[in-house]
């Protein structure tokens, strides 16, 4: 990994090392297991175990997914998850990076979902622990990236006039758990997961 990544991870671990793991679990929606000296936390339908104090993760997460998890646990303040949704650009300091990601993620979703049936889109979301919800879109699902940081995927299926399109949204409470830089990372990790699950050989 790059030196920048390693420094960011080192800084996050240092901040967490000064915190009470029971408090971290309570604020982030994780579970602290003192008998095993580990933290359990869910992400996209899977449970991960973090051995303390080094916070090594089992099963192993992709590097940026792992880093954003550390940042999430560091910033989490226990604020209830808002039912109101917002774009990435609406996050604190999100005007530039958030707006760029709103546009790039919409383009990416249009490419990833092109030629995939509504049934397959539902399967992809289910594989990530998603729950279908009612929406003004043709299809929408809540994807539990972290316990108090769900993302909502909205999809408009292709028709005779328009190609398939999609949008990622966050709860308005997201600022209590991640920075705009982390939010973009979360979105990119999620898009990577959708890409992996949308490969034809997996269906």
MDAnalysis code that builds the backbone (N, CA, C; Angstrom):
import MDAnalysis as mda
import numpy as np

u = mda.Universe.empty(609, n_residues=203, atom_resindex=np.repeat(np.arange(203), 3), trajectory=True)
u.add_TopologyAttr("name", ["N", "CA", "C"] * 203)
u.add_TopologyAttr("resid", np.arange(1, 204))
u.add_TopologyAttr("resname", ["UNK", "UNK", "UNK", "UNK", "UNK", "UNK", "UNK", "UNK", "UNK", "UNK", "UNK", "UNK", "UNK", "UNK", "UNK", "UNK", "UNK", "UNK", "UNK", "UNK", "UNK", "UNK", "UNK", "UNK", "UNK", "UNK", "UNK", "UNK", "UNK", "UNK", "UNK", "UNK", "UNK", "UNK", "UNK", "UNK", "UNK", "UNK", "UNK", "UNK", "UNK", "UNK", "UNK", "UNK", "UNK", "UNK", "UNK", "UNK", "UNK", "UNK", "UNK", "UNK", "UNK", "UNK", "UNK", "UNK", "UNK", "UNK", "UNK", "UNK", "UNK", "UNK", "UNK", "UNK", "UNK", "UNK", "UNK", "UNK", "UNK", "UNK", "UNK", "UNK", "UNK", "UNK", "UNK", "UNK", "UNK", "UNK", "UNK", "UNK", "UNK", "UNK", "UNK", "UNK", "UNK", "UNK", "UNK", "UNK", "UNK", "UNK", "UNK", "UNK", "UNK", "UNK", "UNK", "UNK", "UNK", "UNK", "UNK", "UNK", "UNK", "UNK", "UNK", "UNK", "UNK", "UNK", "UNK", "UNK", "UNK", "UNK", "UNK", "UNK", "UNK", "UNK", "UNK", "UNK", "UNK", "UNK", "UNK", "UNK", "UNK", "UNK", "UNK", "UNK", "UNK", "UNK", "UNK", "UNK", "UNK", "UNK", "UNK", "UNK", "UNK", "UNK", "UNK", "UNK", "UNK", "UNK", "UNK", "UNK", "UNK", "UNK", "UNK", "UNK", "UNK", "UNK", "UNK", "UNK", "UNK", "UNK", "UNK", "UNK", "UNK", "UNK", "UNK", "UNK", "UNK", "UNK", "UNK", "UNK", "UNK", "UNK", "UNK", "UNK", "UNK", "UNK", "UNK", "UNK", "UNK", "UNK", "UNK", "UNK", "UNK", "UNK", "UNK", "UNK", "UNK", "UNK", "UNK", "UNK", "UNK", "UNK", "UNK", "UNK", "UNK", "UNK", "UNK", "UNK", "UNK", "UNK", "UNK", "UNK", "UNK", "UNK", "UNK", "UNK", "UNK", "UNK", "UNK", "UNK", "UNK", "UNK", "UNK"])
u.atoms.positions = np.array([
    [0.836, -1.196, 0.000],
    [0.000, 0.000, 0.000],
    [0.874, 1.251, 0.000],
    [0.281, 2.379, -0.388],
    [1.027, 3.625, -0.452],
    [1.387, 4.096, 0.949],
    [2.428, 4.918, 0.999],
    [2.857, 5.474, 2.292],
    [1.750, 6.314, 2.910],
    [1.011, 7.050, 2.076],
    [-0.083, 7.875, 2.581],
    [-1.140, 7.007, 3.265],
    [-1.498, 5.892, 2.613],
    [-2.494, 4.992, 3.196],
    [-2.012, 4.463, 4.540],
    [-0.777, 4.022, 4.605],
    [-0.233, 3.443, 5.836],
    [-0.204, 4.484, 6.962],
    [0.107, 5.726, 6.606],
    [0.117, 6.791, 7.623],
    [-1.294, 7.081, 8.126],
    [-2.256, 7.059, 7.210],
    [-3.647, 7.294, 7.605],
    [-4.133, 6.186, 8.534],
    [-3.786, 4.947, 8.216],
    [-4.200, 3.822, 9.059],
    [-3.529, 3.903, 10.431],
    [-2.254, 4.245, 10.435],
    [-1.513, 4.377, 11.693],
    [-2.138, 5.458, 12.573],
    [-2.509, 6.583, 11.973],
    [-3.130, 7.676, 12.726],
    [-4.488, 7.257, 13.285],
    [-5.273, 6.533, 12.488],
    [-6.591, 6.082, 12.956],
    [-6.441, 5.114, 14.125],
    [-5.485, 4.186, 14.024],
    [-5.255, 3.225, 15.111],
    [-4.805, 3.933, 16.385],
    [-3.991, 4.950, 16.235],
    [-3.517, 5.701, 17.404],
    [-4.676, 6.378, 18.113],
    [-5.583, 6.973, 17.340],
    [-6.743, 7.638, 17.949],
    [-7.627, 6.620, 18.674],
    [-7.846, 5.466, 18.047],
    [-8.701, 4.444, 18.658],
    [-8.059, 3.839, 19.903],
    [-6.734, 3.802, 19.948],
    [-6.048, 3.172, 21.073],
    [-6.281, 3.917, 22.382],
    [-6.646, 5.196, 22.289],
    [-6.895, 5.997, 23.488],
    [-8.359, 5.959, 23.918],
    [-9.151, 5.163, 23.223],
    [-10.595, 5.115, 23.489],
    [-10.982, 3.820, 24.178],
    [-12.097, 3.880, 24.905],
    [-12.667, 2.690, 25.533],
    [-13.405, 1.888, 24.464],
    [-13.000, 0.633, 24.210],
    [-13.652, -0.151, 23.149],
    [-15.139, -0.365, 23.382],
    [-15.553, -0.418, 24.647],
    [-16.985, -0.571, 24.923],
    [-17.751, 0.657, 24.436],
    [-17.167, 1.828, 24.645],
    [-17.791, 3.067, 24.188],
    [-17.809, 3.126, 22.660],
    [-16.718, 2.725, 22.023],
    [-16.654, 2.714, 20.564],
    [-17.767, 1.840, 19.995],
    [-17.931, 0.657, 20.573],
    [-18.965, -0.262, 20.107],
    [-20.358, 0.344, 20.282],
    [-20.580, 0.965, 21.423],
    [-21.890, 1.550, 21.708],
    [-22.221, 2.666, 20.718],
    [-21.240, 3.512, 20.409],
    [-21.489, 4.658, 19.538],
    [-21.567, 4.270, 18.060],
    [-20.875, 3.209, 17.681],
    [-20.817, 2.821, 16.269],
    [-21.835, 1.748, 15.881],
    [-22.480, 1.135, 16.888],
    [-23.409, 0.053, 16.594],
    [-22.735, -1.301, 16.499],
    [-21.486, -1.382, 16.971],
    [-20.779, -2.655, 17.001],
    [-21.048, -3.395, 18.297],
    [-20.322, -4.476, 18.522],
    [-20.473, -5.255, 19.750],
    [-19.078, -5.559, 20.300],
    [-18.841, -5.172, 21.541],
    [-17.562, -5.441, 22.182],
    [-17.653, -6.743, 22.952],
    [-16.679, -7.630, 22.730],
    [-16.632, -8.925, 23.412],
    [-15.388, -8.963, 24.293],
    [-15.510, -8.551, 25.566],
    [-14.322, -8.448, 26.418],
    [-13.632, -9.781, 26.671],
    [-14.397, -10.873, 26.674],
    [-13.781, -12.177, 26.931],
    [-12.828, -12.588, 25.811],
    [-13.093, -12.107, 24.610],
    [-12.227, -12.406, 23.461],
    [-11.377, -11.203, 23.060],
    [-11.592, -10.098, 23.748],
    [-10.906, -8.838, 23.440],
    [-11.010, -8.515, 21.951],
    [-12.251, -8.490, 21.482],
    [-12.480, -8.188, 20.078],
    [-13.785, -7.407, 19.911],
    [-13.882, -6.768, 18.766],
    [-15.068, -6.017, 18.390],
    [-15.726, -6.734, 17.213],
    [-17.051, -6.806, 17.225],
    [-17.777, -7.344, 16.085],
    [-18.580, -6.211, 15.452],
    [-18.551, -6.165, 14.138],
    [-19.310, -5.126, 13.454],
    [-19.736, -5.666, 12.087],
    [-20.877, -5.246, 11.618],
    [-21.392, -5.739, 10.343],
    [-21.150, -4.722, 9.235],
    [-20.973, -5.235, 8.020],
    [-20.838, -4.378, 6.847],
    [-21.341, -5.147, 5.637],
    [-22.349, -4.571, 4.986],
    [-22.932, -5.151, 3.771],
    [-23.300, -6.616, 3.949],
    [-23.951, -6.901, 5.062],
    [-24.507, -8.225, 5.290],
    [-23.552, -9.237, 5.878],
    [-22.307, -8.845, 6.152],
    [-21.339, -9.766, 6.732],
    [-20.855, -9.243, 8.088],
    [-20.498, -10.173, 8.976],
    [-19.984, -9.796, 10.287],
    [-18.468, -9.934, 10.301],
    [-17.818, -8.912, 10.820],
    [-16.357, -8.897, 10.898],
    [-15.921, -8.808, 12.355],
    [-14.817, -9.496, 12.671],
    [-14.252, -9.483, 14.009],
    [-12.942, -8.708, 13.986],
    [-12.829, -7.757, 14.885],
    [-11.626, -6.934, 14.974],
    [-10.893, -7.268, 16.263],
    [-9.717, -7.841, 16.148],
    [-8.908, -8.185, 17.322],
    [-8.281, -6.922, 17.881],
    [-8.433, -6.718, 19.177],
    [-7.890, -5.524, 19.821],
    [-6.564, -5.872, 20.506],
    [-5.634, -4.920, 20.594],
    [-5.778, -3.495, 20.227],
    [-5.350, -3.157, 18.804],
    [-4.905, -4.154, 18.023],
    [-4.375, -3.835, 16.693],
    [-5.477, -3.665, 15.643],
    [-6.724, -4.033, 15.991],
    [-7.871, -3.888, 15.090],
    [-7.659, -4.641, 13.777],
    [-7.018, -5.798, 13.838],
    [-6.885, -6.634, 12.648],
    [-8.225, -7.320, 12.395],
    [-8.623, -7.377, 11.142],
    [-9.986, -7.772, 10.794],
    [-10.045, -9.187, 10.232],
    [-11.039, -9.961, 10.698],
    [-11.313, -11.307, 10.191],
    [-12.813, -11.425, 9.895],
    [-13.195, -11.828, 8.671],
    [-12.345, -12.031, 7.506],
    [-11.737, -10.716, 7.036],
    [-10.689, -10.826, 6.264],
    [-9.954, -9.640, 5.838],
    [-10.793, -8.770, 4.920],
    [-10.728, -7.464, 5.161],
    [-11.400, -6.498, 4.300],
    [-10.412, -5.943, 3.281],
    [-10.926, -5.476, 2.149],
    [-10.088, -4.746, 1.213],
    [-9.516, -3.525, 1.938],
    [-8.296, -3.101, 1.604],
    [-7.615, -2.056, 2.373],
    [-8.425, -0.791, 2.623],
    [-9.036, -0.219, 1.599],
    [-9.763, 1.038, 1.818],
    [-11.061, 0.815, 2.593],
    [-11.671, -0.337, 2.432],
    [-12.846, -0.700, 3.235],
    [-12.436, -0.784, 4.705],
    [-11.282, -1.389, 4.948],
    [-10.745, -1.511, 6.302],
    [-10.466, -0.139, 6.905],
    [-9.846, 0.742, 6.128],
    [-9.509, 2.070, 6.648],
    [-10.757, 2.880, 6.968],
    [-11.741, 2.837, 6.083],
    [-12.935, 3.635, 6.327],
    [-13.719, 3.084, 7.526],
    [-13.580, 1.782, 7.804],
    [-14.190, 1.221, 9.009],
    [-13.544, 1.812, 10.265],
    [-12.218, 1.927, 10.258],
    [-11.525, 2.530, 11.400],
    [-11.963, 3.981, 11.586],
    [-12.074, 4.715, 10.487],
    [-12.522, 6.113, 10.568],
    [-13.950, 6.199, 11.092],
    [-14.801, 5.299, 10.629],
    [-16.198, 5.264, 11.088],
    [-16.259, 5.048, 12.596],
    [-15.506, 4.088, 13.103],
    [-15.523, 3.821, 14.543],
    [-14.934, 4.982, 15.338],
    [-13.978, 5.673, 14.749],
    [-13.358, 6.813, 15.415],
    [-14.319, 8.000, 15.519],
    [-15.074, 8.255, 14.445],
    [-15.940, 9.438, 14.404],
    [-17.332, 9.199, 14.977],
    [-17.777, 7.953, 15.041],
    [-19.153, 7.647, 15.454],
    [-19.495, 8.305, 16.788],
    [-20.640, 9.000, 16.826],
    [-21.065, 9.649, 18.068],
    [-22.428, 9.163, 18.556],
    [-22.955, 8.110, 17.927],
    [-24.200, 7.521, 18.401],
    [-25.464, 8.200, 17.911],
    [-25.336, 9.206, 17.063],
    [-26.523, 9.893, 16.537],
    [-27.430, 8.896, 15.808],
    [-28.726, 8.907, 16.095],
    [-29.637, 7.990, 15.397],
    [-29.590, 8.199, 13.885],
    [-29.754, 7.124, 13.145],
    [-29.736, 7.202, 11.685],
    [-30.969, 7.947, 11.189],
    [-30.737, 8.984, 10.417],
    [-31.839, 9.795, 9.903],
    [-32.592, 9.051, 8.803],
    [-33.898, 9.231, 8.782],
    [-34.700, 8.652, 7.703],
    [-34.686, 9.546, 6.466],
    [-34.168, 10.769, 6.629],
    [-34.069, 11.702, 5.513],
    [-32.772, 11.442, 4.750],
    [-32.860, 11.387, 3.432],
    [-31.706, 11.079, 2.604],
    [-31.102, 12.334, 2.001],
    [-29.814, 12.234, 1.639],
    [-29.159, 13.368, 1.004],
    [-28.126, 12.860, -0.004],
    [-27.753, 13.725, -0.910],
    [-26.691, 13.420, -1.860],
    [-25.338, 13.572, -1.173],
    [-24.295, 13.122, -1.821],
    [-22.939, 13.281, -1.276],
    [-22.560, 14.760, -1.245],
    [-23.045, 15.520, -2.203],
    [-22.724, 16.950, -2.248],
    [-23.319, 17.710, -1.077],
    [-24.361, 17.164, -0.444],
    [-25.020, 17.837, 0.666],
    [-24.317, 17.615, 1.999],
    [-23.304, 16.737, 2.016],
    [-22.561, 16.518, 3.248],
    [-21.685, 17.725, 3.576],
    [-21.240, 17.806, 4.811],
    [-20.345, 18.877, 5.226],
    [-19.097, 18.867, 4.338],
    [-18.750, 20.015, 3.781],
    [-17.589, 20.171, 2.889],
    [-17.724, 19.326, 1.621],
    [-18.950, 18.998, 1.250],
    [-19.167, 18.106, 0.111],
    [-19.405, 18.790, -1.221],
    [-19.341, 20.121, -1.254],
    [-19.723, 20.842, -2.476],
    [-18.894, 20.426, -3.680],
    [-17.575, 20.239, -3.492],
    [-16.720, 19.884, -4.626],
    [-16.613, 18.372, -4.792],
    [-16.031, 17.694, -3.802],
    [-15.818, 16.241, -3.919],
    [-17.142, 15.485, -3.969],
    [-18.115, 15.937, -3.184],
    [-19.416, 15.272, -3.169],
    [-20.139, 15.410, -4.491],
    [-20.105, 16.621, -5.066],
    [-20.753, 16.847, -6.352],
    [-20.092, 16.001, -7.435],
    [-18.752, 15.940, -7.407],
    [-18.024, 15.113, -8.380],
    [-18.429, 13.647, -8.252],
    [-18.553, 13.168, -6.990],
    [-18.902, 11.760, -6.818],
    [-20.353, 11.490, -7.208],
    [-21.264, 12.401, -6.909],
    [-22.655, 12.217, -7.334],
    [-22.719, 11.987, -8.845],
    [-21.932, 12.757, -9.590],
    [-21.940, 12.640, -11.054],
    [-21.245, 11.362, -11.510],
    [-20.058, 11.102, -10.952],
    [-19.293, 9.925, -11.402],
    [-19.988, 8.621, -11.015],
    [-20.612, 8.591, -9.835],
    [-21.299, 7.366, -9.411],
    [-22.535, 7.106, -10.272],
    [-23.226, 8.169, -10.677],
    [-24.386, 7.996, -11.565],
    [-23.938, 7.417, -12.909],
    [-22.807, 7.926, -13.427],
    [-22.283, 7.385, -14.688],
    [-21.899, 5.918, -14.521],
    [-21.216, 5.613, -13.406],
    [-20.764, 4.248, -13.168],
    [-21.945, 3.293, -13.019],
    [-22.958, 3.705, -12.292],
    [-24.135, 2.851, -12.113],
    [-24.826, 2.585, -13.448],
    [-24.895, 3.603, -14.288],
    [-25.514, 3.427, -15.596],
    [-24.760, 2.367, -16.410],
    [-23.423, 2.378, -16.295],
    [-22.605, 1.395, -17.010],
    [-22.727, 0.002, -16.387],
    [-22.648, -0.052, -15.053],
    [-22.666, -1.343, -14.372],
    [-23.996, -2.072, -14.527],
    [-25.091, -1.321, -14.529],
    [-26.413, -1.933, -14.533],
    [-26.977, -2.127, -15.938],
    [-26.257, -1.635, -16.944],
    [-26.725, -1.778, -18.319],
    [-26.769, -3.257, -18.705],
    [-27.905, -3.711, -19.165],
    [-28.049, -5.098, -19.596],
    [-28.346, -6.083, -18.481],
    [-28.422, -5.595, -17.244],
    [-28.734, -6.466, -16.110],
    [-30.226, -6.386, -15.826],
    [-30.853, -7.519, -15.645],
    [-32.303, -7.545, -15.429],
    [-32.662, -7.028, -14.044],
    [-33.904, -6.549, -13.878],
    [-34.359, -6.142, -12.543],
    [-34.172, -7.247, -11.505],
    [-34.395, -8.493, -11.908],
    [-34.214, -9.607, -10.978],
    [-32.762, -9.703, -10.519],
    [-31.813, -9.522, -11.436],
    [-30.401, -9.580, -11.085],
    [-29.998, -8.422, -10.184],
    [-30.561, -7.243, -10.432],
    [-30.278, -6.095, -9.571],
    [-30.755, -6.388, -8.150],
    [-31.918, -7.000, -8.025],
    [-32.420, -7.374, -6.699],
    [-31.495, -8.406, -6.032],
    [-30.989, -9.353, -6.836],
    [-30.068, -10.359, -6.305],
    [-28.771, -9.723, -5.812],
    [-28.255, -8.765, -6.562],
    [-27.016, -8.075, -6.183],
    [-27.203, -7.366, -4.849],
    [-28.316, -6.663, -4.697],
    [-28.583, -5.947, -3.446],
    [-28.768, -6.919, -2.279],
    [-29.461, -8.025, -2.533],
    [-29.664, -9.019, -1.476],
    [-28.336, -9.613, -1.022],
    [-27.398, -9.801, -1.963],
    [-26.087, -10.359, -1.629],
    [-25.282, -9.420, -0.731],
    [-25.629, -8.144, -0.731],
    [-24.954, -7.164, 0.126],
    [-25.768, -6.859, 1.383],
    [-26.736, -7.718, 1.673],
    [-27.557, -7.503, 2.861],
    [-28.607, -6.436, 2.692],
    [-28.898, -6.067, 1.432],
    [-29.836, -4.986, 1.166],
    [-31.283, -5.363, 1.409],
    [-32.064, -4.362, 1.697],
    [-33.507, -4.533, 1.924],
    [-34.255, -3.606, 0.986],
    [-35.127, -4.177, 0.165],
    [-35.885, -3.369, -0.792],
    [-36.888, -2.481, -0.061],
    [-36.992, -1.239, -0.519],
    [-37.911, -0.279, 0.093],
    [-38.741, 0.384, -1.008],
    [-39.855, 0.976, -0.608],
    [-40.665, 1.721, -1.572],
    [-39.985, 3.056, -1.856],
    [-40.139, 3.532, -3.088],
    [-39.433, 4.737, -3.499],
    [-40.094, 5.308, -4.735],
    [-39.723, 6.545, -5.085],
    [-40.215, 7.108, -6.342],
    [-39.430, 6.563, -7.529],
    [-38.369, 5.788, -7.256],
    [-37.623, 5.107, -8.313],
    [-38.328, 3.798, -8.659],
    [-37.866, 3.154, -9.744],
    [-38.445, 1.853, -10.100],
    [-38.058, 0.785, -9.079],
    [-36.875, 0.964, -8.501],
    [-36.387, 0.028, -7.489],
    [-35.483, 0.793, -6.541],
    [-35.568, 0.449, -5.250],
    [-34.670, 1.056, -4.274],
    [-34.386, 0.051, -3.172],
    [-33.169, 0.092, -2.669],
    [-32.777, -0.804, -1.582],
    [-31.850, -0.064, -0.626],
    [-32.005, -0.376, 0.657],
    [-31.108, 0.140, 1.679],
    [-29.985, -0.871, 1.851],
    [-28.749, -0.409, 1.706],
    [-27.578, -1.269, 1.794],
    [-26.808, -0.912, 3.064],
    [-26.742, -1.827, 4.039],
    [-26.167, -1.506, 5.353],
    [-24.641, -1.519, 5.337],
    [-24.047, -0.394, 4.887],
    [-22.585, -0.363, 4.789],
    [-21.948, -0.547, 6.160],
    [-22.416, 0.206, 7.132],
    [-22.071, 0.006, 8.536],
    [-23.365, 0.128, 9.335],
    [-23.375, -0.301, 10.614],
    [-24.636, -0.329, 11.360],
    [-25.413, 0.987, 11.348],
    [-24.722, 2.126, 11.439],
    [-25.419, 3.413, 11.457],
    [-25.101, 4.246, 10.226],
    [-24.677, 3.553, 9.173],
    [-24.388, 4.235, 7.922],
    [-24.916, 3.412, 6.744],
    [-26.238, 3.366, 6.585],
    [-26.803, 2.690, 5.409],
    [-26.737, 3.611, 4.190],
    [-26.528, 3.028, 3.035],
    [-26.643, 3.768, 1.782],
    [-27.903, 3.297, 1.072],
    [-28.519, 4.190, 0.340],
    [-29.714, 3.832, -0.428],
    [-29.383, 3.885, -1.909],
    [-29.653, 2.784, -2.592],
    [-29.480, 2.704, -4.039],
    [-30.846, 2.845, -4.695],
    [-30.967, 3.819, -5.575],
    [-32.188, 3.996, -6.358],
    [-31.883, 3.677, -7.817],
    [-32.773, 2.933, -8.445],
    [-32.560, 2.516, -9.836],
    [-33.818, 2.795, -10.648],
    [-33.610, 3.345, -11.837],
    [-34.683, 3.507, -12.815],
    [-34.355, 2.582, -13.975],
    [-35.199, 1.592, -14.211],
    [-34.930, 0.598, -15.234],
    [-35.018, 1.213, -16.635],
    [-34.318, 0.588, -17.568],
    [-34.318, 1.066, -18.953],
    [-35.702, 0.888, -19.586],
    [-36.027, 1.802, -20.467],
    [-37.252, 1.654, -21.258],
    [-36.943, 2.070, -22.692],
    [-37.965, 2.283, -23.500],
    [-37.741, 2.598, -24.913],
    [-37.071, 3.953, -25.108],
    [-37.222, 4.839, -24.127],
    [-36.683, 6.195, -24.276],
    [-35.366, 6.409, -23.548],
    [-35.208, 5.778, -22.375],
    [-34.049, 6.079, -21.531],
    [-33.305, 4.807, -21.127],
    [-31.969, 4.900, -20.993],
    [-31.200, 3.759, -20.482],
    [-31.382, 3.635, -18.976],
    [-30.928, 2.526, -18.409],
    [-30.983, 2.353, -16.959],
    [-30.143, 3.436, -16.288],
    [-30.600, 3.900, -15.136],
    [-29.844, 4.902, -14.381],
    [-29.968, 4.600, -12.891],
    [-29.036, 5.134, -12.126],
    [-29.052, 4.877, -10.688],
    [-28.447, 6.022, -9.911],
    [-28.687, 5.988, -8.610],
    [-28.204, 7.046, -7.727],
    [-27.924, 6.444, -6.356],
    [-26.850, 6.912, -5.713],
    [-26.541, 6.533, -4.335],
    [-26.834, 7.708, -3.415],
    [-27.500, 7.417, -2.302],
    [-27.839, 8.451, -1.328],
    [-27.413, 8.010, 0.066],
    [-27.181, 8.990, 0.923],
    [-26.778, 8.762, 2.305],
    [-27.847, 9.299, 3.248],
    [-27.877, 8.832, 4.507],
    [-28.757, 9.469, 5.482],
    [-28.180, 10.834, 5.866],
    [-29.034, 11.779, 6.212],
    [-28.557, 13.105, 6.587],
    [-27.672, 13.070, 7.832],
    [-27.733, 11.991, 8.587],
    [-26.904, 11.837, 9.792],
    [-25.486, 11.376, 9.479],
    [-25.160, 11.177, 8.207],
    [-23.857, 10.613, 7.836],
    [-22.688, 11.443, 8.340],
    [-22.858, 12.765, 8.432],
    [-21.775, 13.628, 8.905],
    [-21.313, 13.275, 10.318],
    [-22.144, 12.580, 11.071],
    [-21.776, 12.182, 12.442],
    [-20.904, 10.929, 12.454],
    [-20.663, 10.353, 11.270],
    [-19.937, 9.075, 11.212],
    [-18.762, 9.061, 10.228],
    [-18.801, 9.902, 9.219],
    [-17.735, 9.925, 8.225],
    [-17.521, 11.344, 7.699],
    [-16.311, 11.602, 7.206],
    [-16.010, 12.850, 6.519],
    [-16.405, 12.699, 5.050],
    [-16.359, 13.768, 4.298],
    [-16.685, 13.682, 2.874],
    [-15.686, 12.784, 2.166],
    [-14.412, 12.820, 2.579],
    [-13.414, 11.934, 1.960],
    [-13.776, 10.474, 2.207],
    [-14.187, 10.166, 3.433],
    [-14.603, 8.799, 3.760],
    [-15.867, 8.418, 2.998],
    [-16.781, 9.373, 2.848],
    [-18.042, 9.087, 2.143],
    [-17.764, 8.670, 0.703],
    [-16.846, 9.365, 0.057],
    [-16.483, 9.013, -1.321],
    [-15.858, 7.618, -1.356],
    [-15.010, 7.322, -0.371],
    [-14.417, 5.982, -0.293],
    [-15.499, 4.925, -0.115],
    [-16.456, 5.182, 0.779],
    [-17.575, 4.262, 0.997],
    [-18.317, 4.022, -0.320],
    [-18.610, 5.098, -1.041],
    [-19.308, 4.958, -2.307],
    [-18.516, 4.151, -3.321],
    [-17.206, 4.385, -3.367],
    [-16.358, 3.650, -4.313],
    [-16.283, 2.167, -3.960],
    [-16.185, 1.862, -2.662],
    [-16.168, 0.465, -2.227],
    [-17.478, -0.217, -2.613],
    [-18.582, 0.479, -2.421],
    [-19.886, -0.087, -2.755],
    [-20.006, -0.331, -4.256],
    [-19.537, 0.608, -5.058],
    [-19.574, 0.434, -6.509],
    [-18.709, -0.756, -6.932],
    [-17.567, -0.926, -6.272],
    [-16.707, -2.075, -6.561],
    [-17.430, -3.396, -6.264],
    [-18.180, -3.398, -5.157],
    [-18.943, -4.598, -4.794],
    [-20.018, -4.885, -5.843],
    [-20.719, -3.851, -6.268],
    [-21.758, -4.019, -7.285],
    [-21.128, -4.544, -8.579],
    [-19.964, -3.993, -8.936],
    [-19.270, -4.443, -10.145],
    [-18.913, -5.922, -10.056],
    [-18.368, -6.335, -8.906],
    [-17.978, -7.735, -8.732],
    [-19.184, -8.661, -8.814],
    [-20.293, -8.229, -8.218],
    [-21.490, -9.070, -8.192],
    [-22.266, -9.049, -9.506],
    [-21.964, -8.092, -10.358],
    [-22.720, -7.972, -11.619],
    [-22.053, -8.720, -12.764],
    [-20.909, -9.358, -12.490],
    [-20.239, -10.118, -13.553],
    [-21.146, -11.252, -14.024],
    [-21.291, -11.435, -15.310],
    [-22.213, -12.445, -15.856],
    [-21.975, -13.856, -15.297],
    [-20.698, -14.204, -15.048],
    [-20.415, -15.565, -14.599],
    [-20.944, -15.839, -13.188],
    [-21.344, -14.766, -12.469],
    [-21.871, -14.962, -11.117],
    [-23.369, -15.171, -11.123],
    [-23.985, -15.117, -12.289],
    [-25.453, -15.239, -12.344],
    [-25.865, -16.467, -13.137],
])
